[in-house]
Amino acid sequence: MSEIEHWTAFSDDPAGGNPAGVVRTAEGWSDERMQRTATDLGYAESAFATTDEDGTRRIRYFSPIAEVPFCGHATVATAAALAEREGDGRFVFETAVGGIEIETRSDDQGRLVSFTSVEPGAAELTPQTLDDLLALLGIDRDVLHPSYPPALAYGGNWHPLIVLAERSVFDAFTFDPGAARRLLDENGWPATIIVLWPESDTLWHARNIFPVGTVAEDPATGAAAAATGGYLRSRGLAPRRIRIRQGAHVGRPSVLDVDVTETGGIVVSGRAVRIR
Protein backbone atom coordinates (compact mmCIF):
# COMPACT_ATOMS: atom_id res chain seq x y z
CA MET A 1 0.00 0.00 0.00
CA SER A 2 1.34 3.45 -0.93
CA GLU A 3 2.44 5.72 1.90
CA ILE A 4 0.62 8.56 0.14
CA GLU A 5 -3.13 8.79 0.67
CA HIS A 6 -5.48 11.05 -1.27
CA TRP A 7 -8.25 12.79 0.66
CA THR A 8 -10.57 15.72 0.15
CA ALA A 9 -11.61 18.08 2.94
CA PHE A 10 -14.75 20.13 3.52
CA SER A 11 -16.97 17.83 1.48
CA ASP A 12 -18.47 14.37 1.79
CA ASP A 13 -18.11 13.91 -1.99
CA PRO A 14 -14.73 12.87 -3.44
CA ALA A 15 -15.46 15.20 -6.36
CA GLY A 16 -15.89 18.20 -4.04
CA GLY A 17 -13.82 19.90 -1.37
CA ASN A 18 -10.08 20.54 -1.50
CA PRO A 19 -7.85 17.55 -2.23
CA ALA A 20 -4.70 16.91 -0.23
CA GLY A 21 -2.00 14.32 -0.23
CA VAL A 22 -1.56 12.78 3.22
CA VAL A 23 1.40 10.84 4.59
CA ARG A 24 0.41 9.60 8.05
CA THR A 25 3.85 8.23 8.90
CA ALA A 26 6.49 10.57 7.47
CA GLU A 27 9.17 9.70 10.01
CA GLY A 28 12.55 9.83 8.31
CA TRP A 29 11.34 11.83 5.31
CA SER A 30 13.68 14.64 4.28
CA ASP A 31 12.47 18.14 3.44
CA GLU A 32 13.45 17.46 -0.17
CA ARG A 33 11.34 14.30 -0.33
CA MET A 34 8.30 16.06 1.16
CA GLN A 35 8.64 18.97 -1.27
CA ARG A 36 9.13 16.64 -4.25
CA THR A 37 6.07 14.61 -3.26
CA ALA A 38 3.90 17.73 -2.90
CA THR A 39 5.12 19.02 -6.25
CA ASP A 40 4.41 15.71 -7.98
CA LEU A 41 0.93 15.46 -6.45
CA GLY A 42 0.06 19.00 -7.53
CA TYR A 43 -2.56 19.59 -4.85
CA ALA A 44 -2.74 23.02 -3.21
CA GLU A 45 -1.07 21.44 -0.18
CA SER A 46 -0.04 18.04 1.06
CA ALA A 47 0.54 17.08 4.70
CA PHE A 48 3.22 14.98 6.35
CA ALA A 49 2.55 13.72 9.87
CA THR A 50 4.94 12.20 12.40
CA THR A 51 4.66 10.97 15.97
CA ASP A 52 7.42 11.48 18.54
CA GLU A 53 8.45 8.79 20.98
CA ASP A 54 6.42 10.55 23.69
CA GLY A 55 3.30 10.47 21.50
CA THR A 56 3.44 14.10 20.33
CA ARG A 57 1.91 14.41 16.86
CA ARG A 58 3.56 16.79 14.43
CA ILE A 59 2.49 17.90 10.98
CA ARG A 60 4.10 19.87 8.15
CA TYR A 61 2.53 21.24 5.00
CA PHE A 62 3.96 21.72 1.53
CA SER A 63 2.41 23.37 -1.52
CA PRO A 64 3.83 22.45 -4.94
CA ILE A 65 6.35 25.30 -4.57
CA ALA A 66 7.19 25.74 -0.86
CA GLU A 67 6.52 24.77 2.74
CA VAL A 68 3.48 26.53 4.25
CA PRO A 69 3.26 27.36 7.99
CA PHE A 70 -0.32 26.14 8.35
CA CYS A 71 -2.96 24.56 6.12
CA GLY A 72 -6.51 23.95 7.33
CA HIS A 73 -7.79 21.59 4.66
CA ALA A 74 -4.73 19.33 4.84
CA THR A 75 -5.13 19.30 8.64
CA VAL A 76 -8.70 18.10 8.26
CA ALA A 77 -7.68 15.49 5.67
CA THR A 78 -4.87 14.13 7.83
CA ALA A 79 -7.06 13.99 10.94
CA ALA A 80 -9.65 12.00 8.98
CA ALA A 81 -6.97 9.63 7.70
CA LEU A 82 -5.70 9.02 11.24
CA ALA A 83 -9.24 8.55 12.57
CA GLU A 84 -9.94 5.96 9.87
CA ARG A 85 -7.05 3.92 11.30
CA GLU A 86 -7.27 4.73 15.00
CA GLY A 87 -10.88 5.72 15.62
CA ASP A 88 -12.42 9.07 16.47
CA GLY A 89 -11.28 11.24 19.33
CA ARG A 90 -9.31 14.32 20.32
CA PHE A 91 -5.63 15.11 19.93
CA VAL A 92 -3.26 17.98 19.11
CA PHE A 93 -1.15 18.55 16.01
CA GLU A 94 2.03 20.52 16.67
CA THR A 95 2.59 22.83 13.70
CA ALA A 96 5.02 25.61 12.79
CA VAL A 97 2.51 28.14 14.18
CA GLY A 98 1.63 26.26 17.38
CA GLY A 99 -0.64 23.54 18.67
CA ILE A 100 -3.86 22.85 16.74
CA GLU A 101 -6.56 21.01 18.69
CA ILE A 102 -8.37 18.34 16.68
CA GLU A 103 -11.66 16.54 17.25
CA THR A 104 -13.05 13.85 14.94
CA ARG A 105 -16.47 12.21 15.14
CA SER A 106 -18.65 10.10 12.89
CA ASP A 107 -22.36 9.96 12.10
CA ASP A 108 -24.61 8.61 9.37
CA GLN A 109 -23.18 11.20 6.95
CA GLY A 110 -19.57 10.15 7.46
CA ARG A 111 -16.69 11.70 9.35
CA LEU A 112 -16.62 15.28 10.65
CA VAL A 113 -13.38 16.97 11.68
CA SER A 114 -13.01 20.16 13.72
CA PHE A 115 -9.82 22.07 14.38
CA THR A 116 -9.23 24.97 16.74
CA SER A 117 -6.85 27.53 15.30
CA VAL A 118 -4.11 29.39 17.07
CA GLU A 119 -5.08 32.82 18.42
CA PRO A 120 -6.41 34.83 15.46
CA GLY A 121 -5.70 38.44 14.66
CA ALA A 122 -6.51 41.32 12.32
CA ALA A 123 -4.68 44.40 11.12
CA GLU A 124 -5.19 47.25 8.68
CA LEU A 125 -4.25 47.10 5.01
CA THR A 126 -2.22 50.03 3.74
CA PRO A 127 -3.94 52.12 1.04
CA GLN A 128 -1.30 51.08 -1.51
CA THR A 129 -1.75 47.39 -0.72
CA LEU A 130 -5.51 47.75 -1.10
CA ASP A 131 -5.02 49.50 -4.44
CA ASP A 132 -2.80 46.62 -5.59
CA LEU A 133 -5.42 44.06 -4.58
CA LEU A 134 -8.22 45.92 -6.33
CA ALA A 135 -6.11 46.25 -9.46
CA LEU A 136 -5.46 42.50 -9.40
CA LEU A 137 -9.21 41.81 -9.27
CA GLY A 138 -10.10 44.56 -11.76
CA ILE A 139 -12.55 46.22 -9.38
CA ASP A 140 -12.98 49.65 -7.75
CA ARG A 141 -13.43 50.71 -4.15
CA ASP A 142 -17.12 51.42 -4.70
CA VAL A 143 -17.91 47.68 -4.90
CA LEU A 144 -16.52 47.01 -1.41
CA HIS A 145 -19.01 46.21 1.36
CA PRO A 146 -19.56 49.30 3.52
CA SER A 147 -19.93 47.27 6.73
CA TYR A 148 -16.78 45.17 6.36
CA PRO A 149 -13.59 47.16 5.64
CA PRO A 150 -10.62 45.46 3.98
CA ALA A 151 -8.06 44.06 6.39
CA LEU A 152 -5.27 41.63 7.03
CA ALA A 153 -6.57 38.59 8.91
CA TYR A 154 -4.70 35.83 10.71
CA GLY A 155 -5.69 32.29 11.60
CA GLY A 156 -2.32 30.57 11.24
CA ASN A 157 -1.28 32.52 8.13
CA TRP A 158 -1.73 36.21 7.33
CA HIS A 159 -4.27 36.80 4.54
CA PRO A 160 -5.45 40.00 2.87
CA LEU A 161 -9.25 39.99 3.13
CA ILE A 162 -11.77 41.89 1.01
CA VAL A 163 -15.57 41.78 1.35
CA LEU A 164 -17.70 42.66 -1.68
CA ALA A 165 -21.18 44.16 -1.53
CA GLU A 166 -22.74 42.39 -4.54
CA ARG A 167 -22.94 38.76 -5.58
CA SER A 168 -22.59 39.69 -9.24
CA VAL A 169 -19.17 41.30 -8.66
CA PHE A 170 -18.08 38.36 -6.49
CA ASP A 171 -18.98 35.88 -9.22
CA ALA A 172 -17.56 37.86 -12.12
CA PHE A 173 -14.11 39.03 -11.03
CA THR A 174 -11.10 37.44 -12.71
CA PHE A 175 -7.38 37.67 -12.04
CA ASP A 176 -4.04 36.89 -13.59
CA PRO A 177 -2.42 34.02 -11.65
CA GLY A 178 1.10 35.26 -12.33
CA ALA A 179 0.27 38.75 -11.06
CA ALA A 180 -1.41 37.21 -8.00
CA ARG A 181 1.68 35.10 -7.27
CA ARG A 182 3.91 38.16 -7.47
CA LEU A 183 1.63 40.15 -5.16
CA LEU A 184 1.58 37.34 -2.59
CA ASP A 185 5.35 36.96 -2.69
CA GLU A 186 6.08 40.70 -2.57
CA ASN A 187 4.02 41.02 0.62
CA GLY A 188 5.28 37.84 2.26
CA TRP A 189 1.81 36.29 2.35
CA PRO A 190 2.30 32.49 2.42
CA ALA A 191 -1.27 31.50 1.68
CA THR A 192 -4.38 32.93 0.00
CA ILE A 193 -6.05 36.22 -0.86
CA ILE A 194 -9.54 36.04 0.68
CA VAL A 195 -12.49 37.52 -1.22
CA LEU A 196 -15.88 37.25 0.50
CA TRP A 197 -19.53 38.02 -0.11
CA PRO A 198 -22.02 37.77 2.80
CA GLU A 199 -25.38 36.38 1.68
CA SER A 200 -26.58 36.88 5.27
CA ASP A 201 -25.12 37.32 8.75
CA THR A 202 -24.57 33.57 8.99
CA LEU A 203 -24.00 32.46 5.37
CA TRP A 204 -20.90 33.67 3.58
CA HIS A 205 -19.35 32.83 0.22
CA ALA A 206 -15.58 32.77 -0.31
CA ARG A 207 -13.11 32.73 -3.15
CA ASN A 208 -9.47 32.22 -2.22
CA ILE A 209 -6.77 33.16 -4.72
CA PHE A 210 -3.75 30.85 -4.42
CA PRO A 211 -1.62 30.30 -7.55
CA VAL A 212 0.62 27.28 -6.91
CA GLY A 213 1.50 24.70 -9.54
CA THR A 214 -1.61 24.04 -11.59
CA VAL A 215 -3.88 25.59 -8.93
CA ALA A 216 -5.02 29.21 -9.26
CA GLU A 217 -8.01 29.34 -6.90
CA ASP A 218 -8.39 27.21 -3.77
CA PRO A 219 -11.59 25.12 -3.50
CA ALA A 220 -11.70 25.18 0.33
CA THR A 221 -9.38 27.02 2.69
CA GLY A 222 -9.57 26.14 6.37
CA ALA A 223 -6.85 28.58 7.45
CA ALA A 224 -8.68 31.38 5.62
CA ALA A 225 -11.93 30.36 7.31
CA ALA A 226 -10.18 30.69 10.69
CA ALA A 227 -8.79 34.06 9.62
CA THR A 228 -12.28 35.14 8.58
CA GLY A 229 -13.54 34.19 12.02
CA GLY A 230 -10.77 36.25 13.59
CA TYR A 231 -11.68 39.19 11.37
CA LEU A 232 -15.33 38.99 12.43
CA ARG A 233 -14.29 38.86 16.08
CA SER A 234 -12.18 41.98 15.55
CA ARG A 235 -15.33 43.69 14.24
CA GLY A 236 -17.19 42.84 17.45
CA LEU A 237 -19.21 40.08 15.79
CA ALA A 238 -18.58 37.25 18.27
CA PRO A 239 -19.85 34.87 19.36
CA ARG A 240 -21.56 33.50 16.30
CA ARG A 241 -21.49 30.55 13.91
CA ILE A 242 -21.21 31.11 10.20
CA ARG A 243 -21.18 28.79 7.23
CA ILE A 244 -18.80 29.48 4.36
CA ARG A 245 -19.48 28.09 0.91
CA GLN A 246 -16.48 27.94 -1.39
CA GLY A 247 -15.24 26.10 -4.47
CA ALA A 248 -18.22 26.48 -6.81
CA HIS A 249 -16.16 28.71 -9.12
CA VAL A 250 -13.61 25.92 -9.64
CA GLY A 251 -16.08 23.03 -9.79
CA ARG A 252 -15.39 21.60 -6.30
CA PRO A 253 -18.15 22.81 -3.94
CA SER A 254 -17.15 22.94 -0.29
CA VAL A 255 -18.75 23.76 3.07
CA LEU A 256 -16.84 25.11 6.08
CA ASP A 257 -18.57 25.78 9.40
CA VAL A 258 -16.88 28.40 11.58
CA ASP A 259 -17.49 29.00 15.27
CA VAL A 260 -16.40 32.56 16.03
CA THR A 261 -15.66 32.40 19.74
CA GLU A 262 -15.15 35.45 21.94
CA THR A 263 -11.70 34.27 23.08
CA GLY A 264 -9.15 31.66 22.08
CA GLY A 265 -8.86 29.98 18.72
CA ILE A 266 -11.49 29.85 15.99
CA VAL A 267 -13.13 26.45 15.46
CA VAL A 268 -13.44 25.31 11.84
CA SER A 269 -15.38 22.13 11.00
CA GLY A 270 -16.02 20.11 7.89
CA ARG A 271 -16.43 16.69 6.36
CA ALA A 272 -13.59 14.69 4.87
CA VAL A 273 -13.58 11.67 2.60
CA ARG A 274 -10.96 9.51 0.94
CA ILE A 275 -10.51 10.04 -2.79
CA ARG A 276 -8.50 6.85 -3.27
N, C-alpha and C positions, 0 to 999 in steps of 0.2 A: 504494500500500500504506500502511495506517495506521501512524503512528509507534508506536502503542500495541499491544503484543503481550500475549496472555493465556496464562499458563503456570500449571501447578500443580507444587508441590514436595513431596517426600517421598512420592511415589507414581509408579508407571508407568502409572496409569490416569487419564485426564482427569477422571473422576468422583470420584477420591479426592484425597488430599493437600490442601494449602492453596493456593488460587488467589492469584495476584498479577498486577497489571498491571506491565508492563516497558516502559520507554522506553530503548533502547540508546544513543541519541544525543540527549541532552537539552541539548546545548550551546545556550545562549541562552534556555533556559526560565526564566521568573521563578518566584519562590517561590509567587506567587499562582496561576500556571498549574499548577504541580505539585500544589498543594493542591486546586485545583478538579478536576483530573483524577482524583486519588485519591478525592475525595468522590463524583464522578460514577460511578466504577467500583464503589465500595462494597466492595471487597475489604478484608480486615483491614489489609493494607499494599500499597502499590505502590512500585516502585523506579525511580529516574531516574539513569542512568549517563552520565558524560561522560569524555572523554579529553583531558588537557592536551597542549600542543604537545610536551612532552618524553616523552609516552607514558604518563604517570601516569594510572591509572584511578581515578575517583572515583564514589561512589554515595551517594545520599540516599534516605531512606524517609519516606513519608507514609501515615498512616492516614486514614480519612475525616474525622478531626477535627483532626489535628495532625501535625507532623513528629515522627518517632521516631528516637532516636539510632542504634539498630541493629535490624535485622530479619533473622533467619536464613533464613526461607523465601523472602523476596524476594531475598536474596543468592543462594541456590541457583537460583531461577528465572532471575535475570539472567545468572548464569554459564552456565547451559544455553543461554540465548538467544544469548549471545556465541559459545559453542562451536559452535552450529549454523552460524553464519556463518563463523567463523574457524578451526574445528578445536579439538580437545582440547589441553590443556596446563596450564601453571601461570602464575598471575599474582597480583597483589595488588590488592584494592580498598581505597582510602583512604576511611575512614568518619569520622563525628563522634567515634567512640570509639577510633580508631586503625586501623592496617593489618590487614586480614583476608586471610590467605593462602588462595588458591583452587586446587584441582586438579580438572580434569574428565577423564573417561575414558569410553570406550564399550565395550560388549560385546554379546552376543546378546540381552540384555534391555533395551538402550537406553542412555541416558546416566546416569552416576553423577557427582554433584558432592560434593566434600568442602570444608569450610571450617575453618580453624583460628581459634578465637576469640582475642580479646585475653586477657590474664592474668585468670583467674577469681578470685572471692573469695567469702567467706561471713561472715556476722555474725549476732549474736543478734537475735531478735525480742523486743520488750518484752512483758511480760505483757498490757498493755492492748491492744496491736496484735494479739496472738494471740487475745484474747477477741473483738475485733472481727471477725477472720477467721472464727472458729468460729461467731459469731452469724450472719454472712452465709451460711454453709453450712448452718446449722441443726443443728450437731453439737456434741458435748461432748468434753472432753479425753480421756475414757476410750476413744475410738475411734482416738486417735492411735497410730502404731506406736511401740512402746517402744524400738526400736533406732535410730530416725531422728528426732531432735528437730526441731521446727519451726525455721526459720531464714530469714534473708535470703540470697539467692544471686545471684551476679553472673556474667554471661558476655557482657557488652556492655550490658545493662540490669540494674538491681536488681529482683529478683522476691521476694515472699514465697513460701515453699515449705513445704508441709505434706505429710506422708506418713501415709496411713491404714493401719490394720492389716488391714481386711477388705474383700474385693472387693464385698460387698453394700452397704457404706456408700459406697464409691467410686462404684458405679453409681447409687445412689439419691439422692445429695444434689442439691438444687436451690438456686437463688439468684435474687435479684432483680437484673436487670441495672442498674437505676438505682442501687440501693444499692451494687453492686460498683463502678460508675463513680465514685461519690462517695468510696468508700474508697480507690480507686487515686489519685484526684486529691488527696485530703487528705494522703496520705503521699508524694506526689511520685513515685509509681511509674509510669514511662512505658509499661510493657508489661503482662504478664499476671500473674495469681495462679496459681501452680503447685500442683496437687493430684496426688499420686502414690499408686500402690499397687504394691508389688513382688511380682510373681508368683514370682520367684526372684531369686538374686543377679545374674543377667544379663538377665532379662526384666522390664521395668517397664512400667506403664501410666500415662498422663498425661491429665489434663484441665486445660486452661488457660483461665481466665476472662478475657475481654477484650472488654468491651462498647464497640464503636465502630460507629457507623452501624447497619446491620442485623445486624451480627455480635454475638453474646453470648459464644460459646465458640469458641476458636481450634481449627481442625482439626489443625494441625501447627505447632510453635513451635520453630524452630531455636535462637533465642537462649535460650529456656528449657531446651532440651536441653543447651546449653553450660553454663548456670548449674547444672543438675542435676549435670553432670560435676564442676564446681567444688565443689559441695556434697559429693559423694562423696569427692573428694580431701581436703577439709577434715576428713572423718571417718576418714581414714587408709585409704581403700578404693581406692587407686591403686597400680599400674596395673591396669586392667581394661577390658574392652569390654562395654557393655550395649546392649541394643536397647530402644527406647521405642516402644510402640504408642499411638497417639493418634487421635482423630477419629471413633471408632465412635459416640460419643454424639451426634454431629451429622451422621452419615451420610456422612462423608468419611474412610474409614480411611487411616491414614498410618503409615509406618515410618521411624524415625530411628535410625541407628547412631551410638553415641557412644564414642569412645576417650578414656578417662580417663587421661591421661598423668600422670607424677609431677611434671613441671615444664612450664612454658610454657602455651600455649593448649590448649583442649579441641578435639578434632577431631570434627566432626559431619558425617555423610554421609547422602546419600539420593538417590533417583531424581528426575528432573524430566521433564515432558512438556508439550508445547504443547497448550493447550486449543483455541485457534483462532488 
